Amino acid sequence: MTFPDPKQFRLVVAGPTESGDADFLDVGPAAEFDFPGVSAGAFYWAVEGGHSKETFGAPPSRVALAGPNGSTFGVSSFPAHSSGEVGADDLGDSMTVTDDDGDAGMHASDTIDYEVVISGKVDLVLPGGKKRTLVPGDLLVMAGVPHAWKNPYDEDCVYIVVTVGFNSPEVAS
């Protein structure tokens, strides 16, 4: 099975129209990103500030992981032979470079991420040199810990990602 480029997936949204009827909604374009030699993809949907029937989201206007009480939905890839190293300026404010173990690819976020590898494979590295190789069909829950992605293999790794922002202090209490 082959998959389209992460920026070429088709988003279908079924939701309420302005009159409240259930329908397929026409939505805007995805927020695309490309960090050459590191990762590329698109966020197709985002919810900000809480989830409800009335605030179920829209295509994001910028590339970012979920903020407090929010979520994002996208497709990403790690190109073959990529090191996972990205500059802090490129990450934006939704991720923090941690440089654990002197690894410039180590970063963390205030999100819980759900990821599904659909093609290729990639190494997920945690501080202390702990490593797992993820392959198609693997499901990952990333609970905000420092990590780095490495793809030393001959094939791009494509995966689906949903990020859920930690609750804001008002909701958590």
Sequence and secondary structure as in RCSB ss.txt:
>XXXX:A:sequence
MTFPDPKQFRLVVAGPTESGDADFLDVGPAAEFDFPGVSAGAFYWAVEGGHSKETFGAPPSRVALAGPNGSTFGV
SSFPAHSSGEVGADDLGDSMTVTDDDGDAGMHASDTIDYEVVISGKVDLVLPGGKKRTLVPGDLLVMAGVPHAWK
NPYDEDCVYIVVTVGFNSPEVAS
>XXXX:A:secstr
     GGG    EEEE TTS EEEE     EEEEETTTEEEEEEEEE S   SS   B  SS     TT EEEEE
EEE TTB     HHHHGGG EE  GGG TT EE SEEEEEEEEES EEEEEGGGEEEEE TT EEEE S  BEEE
B SSS EEEEEEEEE   HHHH 
